[in-house]
Amino acid sequence: MDQPPPPPLLVTADVALADEVARLSAAAGSAVHVASSAPDVLRAWPGAPVVLVGADLASWLVELAPPRRPAVQLLAWSPPPPGAYRDALLVGAERVVELPAGAELLAELLTDLEEAGRGVGALVGVVGGSGGAGATTLACALGQVAAAHGPTLVVDLDPLGPGCDRVLALDDRPGVRWDALGSSSGRLSGRSLREAVPRRDALGVLAWPPAPCAPDPGAVREALSAARRGHDVVVVDLPRSGDQVTETVARCGLVALVVVPTVTGVAAAARWVRRQPDPARVRVVVRGHGTDPHRVSALVGAPVVTSMADQRGLAEALDLGLGPVRSRRGPLAAAARELLACLTPSARAA
């Protein structure tokens, strides 16, 4: 029989602090192990998913000198006592969490414990080389194909696009959208975001509400970070320009540029590539056959991964609420598999 994972470790003799952490951990669906003796602390220290050190025992813990490890936080009632930040540095804590103001951050940390050790998901951007190239359709196809292997989220960052939730037939599902996250502050939980967005089985979508909204850049950063903590693959449908594009592209392990092989389509795609500070992560998907991919690659300035024909019955599939991928043999599914195969370990860690 499998043993349950060890609980978080709280090192403190402060009863009020222990009660506050117990309250927050209960709300997060977990429990904590409270320890204040050397044998108990040293026994639980290596295996705990996270260690919370009360400021009351921080200097004692410095003298105890347990081995260095990640995921250590120092907790202190506000204002922190003298020496708290020095002790945090000496015990290898990532930060000092001041309570009660930091209760929300601590609650999210405890909520995310089930994601501990799973790493972060790959972030894949999709952008059209020109208007109407079909980037949203490919982004949604990527989401469908990736979801067959694990939790996947499609993030719609193009407010003028057709809407990823509509393409995936998730627009009538309940869940949070950008208007609920656009002004949020603080750390988002990967699990909470995964459970909150509209979804079908392993595939979720973070989309736009019916009314226009403008998410704060900080909220977009935090949403993408939480999305990666809660999903194996995160696909971002990008607009061709805007304040968020350059930053988001820099965070992606791979960016798929959908190019229509016409004079104007190739010229627009080449202009987009030249505007990127680091075009090395860009890969071209040519929409259409009969064109030399090497020629397209040379003109655009990025390697071609695959060429795909227009998919028959696509409009009918979308009208029926089936999403763009109806068959594993279709051109969209094949292109999606080619792109996902490009996600090397280094791309996933980007």
C-alpha positions, -999 to +999 in steps of 0.1 A: +000+000+000+013+034-009+023+057+019+007+091+020+031+120+013+046+137+043+029+169+055+044+204+056+067+210+086+061+239+109+090+246+133+076+268+161+067+269+198+043+299+192+008+285+199-009+314+181+013+310+151+006+272+150-031+279+153-030+304+124-011+280+101-034+251+111-064+272+101-049+281+067-038+245+060-072+232+068-087+256+043-062+244+018-071+208+024-039+197+041-024+193+076+009+204+091+033+187+114+043+210+142+077+204+157+098+222+183+124+196+194+156+188+177+149+151+170+114+158+157+127+187+134+156+168+120+135+137+114+108+156+094+132+181+078+143+162+046+110+148+035+086+177+041+073+193+009+077+227+025+092+239+058+077+268+077+100+283+103+085+305+130+106+335+139+104+324+175+127+294+168+146+308+138+178+315+157+176+281+175+173+265+141+204+283+129+223+268+157+208+233+150+221+237+114+199+212+095+211+205+059+202+231+033+171+224+013+146+243-010+111+254-001+118+269+033+098+300+044+102+320+076+069+332+093+068+362+115+040+383+131+042+418+117+064+437+123+092+409+122+114+408+153+150+421+150+172+396+132+144+378+114+158+386+079+193+376+090+180+343+104+160+337+072+192+340+052+211+317+075+185+289+074+181+292+036+146+306+036+132+319+003+113+348+020+100+362+052+062+360+053+047+386+076+013+377+092-015+385+091-009+404+058+008+373+042-020+349+051-032+348+015+002+340+001+007+313+027-027+298+019-018+296-018+015+280-010-002+253+010-028+248-017-001+242-042+016+215-022+001+187-044+020+202-073+053+201-054+079+182-073+059+180-106+079+208-121+063+234-144+045+228-176+058+238-211+047+272-224+040+273-261+030+304-279+011+305-312+009+337-334-002+344-369+024+356-393-004+377-409-040+384-401-063+354-407-035+328-408-053+305-384-033+309-352-062+305-329-073+273-346-038+258-343-035+269-307-068+251-298-057+221-318-025+220-298-045+221-266-067+192-277-038+170-287-017+178-256-047+172-233-047+136-244-015+132-224-021+154-193-036+186-179-035+214-206-046+250-206-052+272-236-047+309-227-063+334-250-043+367-250-058+380-283-088+401-274-097+406-311-095+369-320-125+346-324-122+334-288-105+302-279-134+292-257-157+294-287-134+274-309-131+247-282-169+249-275-162+258-239-179+293-240-210+280-223-191+264-194-189+282-161-155+294-148-132+323-144-121+345-173-098+374-176-122+399-160-120+379-128-081+378-129-074+411-146-071+431-114-061+403-090-029+406-069-008+381-050+001+346-058-023+324-077-025+287-070-018+263-098-045+239-086-070+266-080-066+281-115-069+246-130-101+240-112-116+274-118-114+279-156-139+264-180-128+230-189-137+196-204-118+167-189-080+175-191-084+206-213-092+241-199-093+276-213-086+310-199-106+333-222-121+367-225-155+378-211-182+391-234-174+427-223-140+441-231-114+442-203-077+449-200-058+426-176-031+441-156+004+430-169+012+417-134-020+396-134-011+381-168+024+372-155+010+355-124-018+337-144+008+322-168+030+312-138+001+295-120-010+279-153+025+263-157+024+250-121-010+234-126-007+220-161+017+199-182+013+221-213+001+257-215-007+271-250-009+308-255-029+323-284-009+355-290-019+387-308+006+399-334+015+430-314+009+446-280+026+452-247+023+416-236+036+399-267+074+405-264+074+395-227+053+364-232+073+353-262+104+356-240+088+332-215+078+306-241+099+275-247+086+274-283+067+299-304+047+286-335+044+312-362+016+303-387+026+315-421+004+317-452+028+312-482+018+342-502+040+373-509+021+393-484+019+365-458+056+358-459+065+394-458+044+401-428+058+370-410+093+381-417+086+415-403+072+400-371+103+377-367+127+407-371+110+425-343+117+397-318+147+401-295+153+364-295+139+347-327+158+314-319+127+300-302+104+307-332+093+278-354+073+282-386+041+262-395+033+267-432-004+267-439-006+252-473+013+228-496+031+233-529+057+257-515+094+250-508+097+251-470+134+259-472+125+290-493+099+301-468+123+295-439+150+316-456+126+345-463+109+345-428+141+340-408+130+309-388+130+272-394+099+254-407+086+226-385+058+214-408+034+223-435-002+216-432-031+216-457-064+233-448-086+208-429-117+196-446-149+201-426-133+224-401-162+249-400-187+221-396-166+206-367-165+240-349-203+245-355-209+211-339-188+220-309-162+193-316-132+217-316-107+218-345-094+182-340-119+156-352-093+129-361-058+121-352-050+118-389-061+153-398-036+180-408-042+201-376-036+171-353-004+161-373+009+197-371+002+198-333+021+166-328+051+179-347+052+210-326+048+192-293+077+169-303+099+200-305+094+206-267+129+195-256+137+195-218+154+229-223+123+243-240+101+230-212+123+247-186+122+280-203 
